[in-house]
Amino acid sequence: MTETAAHLLSLSYPAEFAPGARSAVTTCLRIDPAEKVTLVTDRITEPIAAALGAQLAECGCPWNAFVLEDLAPRPLIDMPSAVLADMETSQVSIFAVQVQPNELHSRMQMTDIVNRRRMRHAHMVNITPEIMCQGMRADFNLVDRLSQKVLDRVRKATRIRATTTAGTNITAEMNPGYRWFKTSGIISPEKWGNLPGGECFTAPGEVNGTFVVDGVVGDWLCARYGLLAATPLTIEIAANRILRCASRNKELEADFWAYTHTDENSDRVGEFAIGTNIGVERVIGNILQDEKFPGIHIAFGNPYGEHTGAPWRSGTHIDVVGLGFNIWLESDAGREQIMREGRFLIAA
């Protein structure tokens, strides 16, 4: 055990964190006492990491912990070598950190190891006390059952259409060569997952139409702009690329446009996803939980090609979340509506 791990065990934390931490270690990651775990956190997230560390200690598994500010200045240019080296000898990793601008590259260095070694990895980016007491208390076995039913349907879909009363009207053509995944909170070596979990996602073939972001935007813009109900961002998409975007909040509009024009594929729809965490009742202004809110979210940039099979790549990835969706799936068998005004028509 590292000195940092011992330090985390010495810290006090709110008792309300314990159920969510226990769910992460025992239900979502299903850590065996014989497995080694790498826990990565930062100074501001230490109380949550302390709750996670207490559960790891109770499990009896060997584990090491790292606080990023002890290893490198923030924002990170690269993931510290000590973290990457420790992950090379672990079966499980947990990343509970508040991200800063332009740190995506460092996180991709970490997930490259996760993917190569087929580790079970819990990505708890921007985890907060509120999420520990809300989304992390979901019944992830129930979320997993619903996610599987959604997955079984979307894998057969050739086209998905989604609308909202706010003005979203998009059509996504599916590429049969790209794979769908569920990240329901039950994490396996097949695909690392965010916690709290609850989504089915793929890289789409082509998306066209209008997407109104009246929920939240992702990455560091989420902390800056929060809930967007009063100043939604409207994105026009043509042939899978951003054609234009507009918002009454011109700073949001400018920041989003700049982010999605970082590299040649930053404006390309790389992810099409359906949130399935029915334990989440509302958006809270944190993308980690809000992208699991029942409905559609899409992301521009990196398509997670190592999983989906999409042959292109981007150095950026930013999610956008809308509210109150109607969703129809089209396949050779016909047309099925699976969501009406934000509520699933599929029983878990």
C-alpha positions in Angstrom: 0.0 0.0 0.0 1.3 3.4 -0.9 1.7 6.3 1.5 -1.2 8.0 -0.3 -3.4 5.0 0.3 -2.6 5.1 4.0 -3.4 8.8 4.0 -6.8 8.3 2.4 -7.6 5.7 5.1 -6.8 8.2 7.8 -9.3 10.8 6.4 -12.9 11.1 7.6 -15.7 11.4 5.1 -19.5 11.8 5.2 -21.3 8.6 6.1 -23.7 9.4 3.1 -20.8 8.4 0.7 -20.6 4.9 2.0 -23.5 3.3 0.0 -22.3 4.7 -3.3 -18.7 3.7 -2.6 -19.8 0.2 -1.6 -21.9 0.0 -4.8 -18.8 1.0 -6.9 -16.5 -1.6 -5.3 -18.9 -4.6 -4.8 -21.7 -4.2 -7.4 -20.2 -2.3 -10.3 -16.6 -3.5 -10.3 -17.1 -6.7 -8.3 -13.6 -6.6 -7.0 -12.1 -9.9 -5.8 -9.7 -9.8 -2.8 -7.0 -11.4 -5.0 -7.1 -8.5 -7.5 -4.9 -5.4 -7.3 -6.5 -2.0 -7.7 -5.1 1.4 -8.8 -7.1 4.4 -7.3 -6.4 7.8 -8.8 -7.8 11.0 -7.3 -7.0 14.7 -6.7 -6.9 17.0 -3.8 -10.5 18.2 -4.1 -11.9 14.7 -4.5 -10.1 13.2 -1.5 -13.2 12.7 0.7 -14.8 10.6 -2.0 -11.6 8.7 -2.6 -11.4 8.1 1.1 -14.8 6.4 1.0 -13.7 4.3 -1.9 -10.5 3.4 -0.2 -12.4 2.3 2.9 -14.4 -0.1 0.8 -11.2 -1.4 -0.9 -9.7 -2.0 2.5 -12.9 -3.8 3.6 -12.7 -5.9 0.5 -9.2 -7.0 1.5 -7.6 -6.5 -1.9 -4.1 -4.9 -2.5 -4.4 -1.4 -3.7 -2.3 1.7 -4.4 -3.5 5.3 -4.5 -2.3 8.5 -6.1 -3.2 12.1 -5.8 -2.4 13.9 -9.0 -1.2 17.2 -7.5 1.5 15.2 -5.7 2.9 14.0 -9.0 2.5 16.8 -11.6 1.2 20.4 -12.0 -2.4 20.8 -13.2 -3.7 20.9 -15.9 -2.0 17.7 -16.7 0.0 17.5 -20.0 0.6 13.8 -19.5 -0.7 11.2 -17.0 2.1 10.8 -14.4 4.3 7.9 -15.2 3.9 6.5 -11.6 0.1 6.1 -12.3 0.6 4.4 -15.6 3.3 2.1 -14.2 1.0 1.0 -11.4 -1.9 0.3 -13.7 0.3 -2.1 -15.7 0.2 -4.4 -12.7 -3.5 -3.9 -11.7 -6.6 -5.7 -12.8 -8.9 -2.9 -11.7 -8.6 0.9 -11.7 -10.7 3.8 -10.4 -10.3 7.4 -11.6 -12.1 9.8 -9.2 -10.9 13.3 -10.3 -12.2 16.8 -11.1 -10.9 17.5 -14.6 -9.3 20.7 -15.8 -9.2 22.2 -19.4 -7.1 20.3 -22.0 -6.5 17.2 -19.9 -8.3 14.8 -22.2 -5.0 13.6 -23.7 -3.8 12.5 -20.3 -7.0 10.5 -19.7 -6.6 8.9 -23.0 -3.1 7.7 -22.1 -4.7 6.0 -19.1 -7.6 4.4 -21.0 -5.2 3.2 -23.6 -3.7 1.0 -20.9 -7.1 0.0 -19.7 -8.1 -1.1 -23.2 -4.9 -2.9 -24.0 -4.9 -4.8 -20.7 -8.7 -5.3 -20.6 -8.9 -3.9 -17.1 -12.2 -3.2 -15.3 -12.0 0.6 -15.0 -14.4 3.0 -13.2 -14.2 6.4 -14.8 -15.6 8.8 -12.1 -14.7 12.1 -13.8 -16.1 15.2 -11.9 -17.7 13.0 -9.3 -19.3 15.1 -6.6 -20.9 14.6 -3.2 -24.3 15.1 -4.9 -23.6 12.3 -7.3 -22.4 10.0 -4.6 -25.8 10.5 -2.9 -27.9 10.3 -6.1 -26.7 8.5 -9.2 -24.3 6.2 -7.3 -27.2 4.9 -5.2 -29.1 3.6 -8.3 -30.0 0.0 -8.4 -27.4 -0.9 -11.0 -28.7 -4.4 -11.4 -32.1 -2.9 -12.5 -30.3 -0.4 -14.7 -28.4 -3.3 -16.3 -31.6 -5.2 -17.1 -33.1 -2.2 -18.8 -29.9 -1.4 -20.6 -29.8 -5.0 -22.0 -33.3 -4.6 -23.3 -32.4 -1.4 -25.0 -29.2 -2.9 -26.4 -31.1 -5.9 -27.9 -33.3 -3.5 -29.8 -30.8 -0.8 -31.0 -28.5 -3.5 -32.3 -31.2 -4.4 -34.8 -32.0 -0.8 -35.7 -31.0 0.7 -39.1 -32.2 4.2 -38.2 -33.1 6.0 -35.0 -35.2 9.2 -34.9 -35.5 11.5 -31.9 -37.5 14.6 -31.2 -38.2 16.9 -28.3 -40.6 19.8 -27.7 -37.6 22.1 -27.4 -36.9 21.6 -31.1 -34.6 18.6 -31.4 -35.3 16.6 -34.6 -32.5 14.3 -35.6 -32.2 11.1 -37.6 -29.2 8.8 -37.1 -28.4 6.2 -39.7 -26.7 3.2 -38.1 -23.5 1.7 -39.6 -23.8 -2.1 -39.3 -20.1 -2.4 -39.1 -20.0 -0.3 -35.9 -20.7 -2.0 -32.5 -23.1 -1.0 -29.8 -22.1 -1.3 -26.1 -23.9 -0.9 -22.8 -22.2 0.7 -19.8 -24.8 0.1 -17.3 -22.7 0.4 -14.2 -21.8 -3.2 -14.2 -18.3 -3.0 -15.5 -16.6 -5.8 -17.4 -13.3 -6.2 -19.3 -15.2 -5.7 -22.5 -15.6 -1.9 -21.9 -14.5 0.4 -19.2 -17.4 2.5 -17.9 -18.3 5.8 -16.2 -19.8 5.7 -12.7 -22.6 6.3 -12.2 -23.4 4.1 -15.2 -26.4 3.8 -17.4 -26.2 4.1 -21.2 -26.0 2.3 -24.5 -23.8 3.8 -27.1 -22.2 3.4 -30.6 -20.6 5.5 -33.2 -23.3 6.4 -35.7 -23.1 6.1 -39.5 -24.5 9.5 -40.1 -26.5 12.0 -38.1 -28.6 14.8 -39.6 -30.9 17.4 -38.2 -31.2 19.8 -35.2 -30.1 18.9 -31.7 -31.2 21.3 -28.9 -29.0 21.1 -25.8 -31.3 22.1 -23.0 -29.6 19.8 -20.5 -25.8 20.2 -20.3 -22.6 20.2 -22.4 -19.6 18.1 -21.4 -15.9 18.3 -20.5 -14.8 21.5 -18.8 -17.6 23.5 -20.3 -20.0 21.7 -18.0 -18.6 23.2 -14.9 -18.4 26.7 -16.5 -22.0 26.8 -17.9 -24.0 24.3 -15.9 -27.7 23.8 -16.7 -28.7 25.2 -20.0 -32.5 25.3 -19.7 -32.5 29.1 -19.8 -29.9 29.4 -22.6 -30.1 26.3 -24.7 -27.5 25.6 -27.4 -28.9 24.7 -30.8 -26.7 22.6 -33.1 -27.4 22.1 -36.8 -25.8 18.8 -38.0 -25.4 17.8 -41.7 -23.6 14.7 -42.8 -22.4 14.0 -39.3 -20.7 17.4 -39.0 -21.6 20.6 -37.1 -23.0 23.1 -39.6 -23.7 25.9 -37.2 -24.5 26.4 -33.5 -26.3 29.2 -31.7 -27.2 30.3 -28.2 -28.3 33.4 -26.4 -25.2 32.8 -24.3 -22.6 33.9 -26.8 -19.6 32.9 -24.6 -21.0 29.3 -24.5 -21.5 29.4 -28.2 -18.0 30.6 -28.8 -16.4 28.1 -26.4 -18.3 25.2 -27.8 -17.5 26.2 -31.4 -13.8 26.5 -30.5 -13.7 23.1 -28.7 -15.4 21.4 -31.6 -12.9 22.8 -34.1 -9.8 21.7 -32.3 -8.8 19.2 -34.9 -10.2 17.8 -38.2 -12.7 15.5 -36.5 -13.6 17.5 -33.4 -16.9 18.6 -35.1 -17.8 15.1 -36.2 -20.5 13.1 -34.3 -18.5 10.3 -32.7 -21.0 8.9 -30.3 -24.8 8.3 -30.3 -26.1 7.2 -27.0 -29.3 6.5 -25.0 -29.2 7.1 -21.3 -30.7 4.3 -19.2 -30.1 5.2 -15.5 -33.7 5.3 -14.3 -32.4 6.1 -10.8 -31.5 9.6 -12.1 -34.6 11.8 -11.9 -33.2 15.2 -13.2 -30.1 16.8 -14.7 -27.9 18.5 -12.1 -25.3 20.3 -14.2 -22.6 17.5 -14.1 -22.0 15.5 -17.3 -20.8 12.4 -15.4 -24.4 11.8 -14.1 -26.4 13.8 -16.6 -25.4 11.8 -19.7 -27.0 8.8 -18.0 -30.3 10.6 -17.6 -33.0 8.7 -19.7 -32.9 10.2 -23.2 -30.5 10.9 -26.0 -27.0 12.3 -25.8 -24.5 12.6 -28.6 -20.8 13.5 -28.6 -18.6 15.3 -31.1 -15.0 14.0 -31.5 -13.4 10.7 -30.6 -15.7 7.8 -31.5 -13.9 5.2 -29.2 -13.0 3.3 -32.3 -11.1 0.7 -30.3 -14.6 -0.4 -29.1 -17.1 0.8 -31.7 -15.0 -0.1 -34.7 -15.1 3.5 -36.2 -11.9 3.9 -38.2 -11.2 7.6 -37.4 -10.0 9.4 -34.3 -10.0 12.8 -32.6 -8.1 14.3 -29.7 -11.3 15.8 -28.3 -14.7 14.4 -27.1 -17.6 16.5 -25.9 -21.1 15.3 -25.0 -24.3 17.2 -25.3 -27.5 16.3 -23.4 -31.1 17.1 -24.3 -34.3 16.6 -22.3 -37.8 15.1 -22.8 -37.1 12.8 -25.8 -39.4 10.8 -28.1 -37.3 8.0 -29.6 -38.2 5.7 -32.5 -36.2 2.7 -33.8 -36.5 1.6 -37.4 -35.4 -1.9 -38.5 -36.3 -4.6 -41.0 -39.0 -5.7 -38.6 -40.7 -2.2 -38.6 -40.8 0.8 -36.4 -41.0 0.9 -32.6 -41.2 3.8 -30.2 -39.1 3.1 -27.1 -39.5 6.5 -25.3 -42.2 9.1 -25.0 -41.5 12.5 -23.4 -38.5 11.2 -21.6 -40.1 8.0 -20.2 -39.1 4.5 -21.4 -41.9 2.4 -22.9 -39.8 -0.7 -22.1 -40.2 -2.3 -18.7 -37.0 -3.0 -16.8 
